Amino acid sequence: MTQDPLKAIAFSLHDSLMVLAPPGWTSVELEVVPAASGLKLAGLSTRGDGAKAPRPAPRLGIAKEHEAQRIGEGLDELAHRLSHQGKRWLGGRALCRRGPEHTDLELHDGARVVWLGRLEKAELDQLLITDALLDALWGSERAFDDLQSRLAVGDDPKLLELARYDRQEFVLEWNHAHPDVKRVCAVEHQPAGLSAFWRPGLACDEGFAWALCTHLVVALGARGLVTDGQGARVRLCAVLRPLHG
């Protein structure tokens, strides 16, 4: 999405904040402290609609402690790159504020702003974790749970490969070559906020890959979801309904 390494880090930090903060947040304040391995996230507080009465959040299959670690690593890398520009930040307070047209990420040293990165709406709409994605996953979650609870896979189920997942590289690759998968992923239209589906692939935890595929199962009118294969590379497949049923 960008050749700017600082903005690329900001994109990654925003995705992680979308996992950690409750839906509907407008600002997140981070307490960042030095640790033996680099900067570490020590605390997080939110403001906005999501602070007191958050919208329901879907199951993302992402461990929040891992996202907290990624935030620390991202801020550590950001501080390292800024040091080459003569800007010194050793932790303290970081602030992310969302508005209708852009989001600002700020690093503070007391009352002084050491660095400000601005993410425009068009850029935010192409990130991995967005309000649109959270709403889509929440909207299909109950329907999928009902389907999966009644799933009975026979000896020779009819499967549709939705994606392949590499457990060593942590990469999901969509099966956009299949017209039905391409259609429900909206590859041709590329709707804002849903790039997780129309990107050819993405780096993610296996749990998140499963969560994304559950949404496609509902969109396809399939019976459920199974993992096919063992080892490093597996297929995530929708169990299709028989033609007569």
Disulfide bonds with the S-S distance in Angstrom:
none
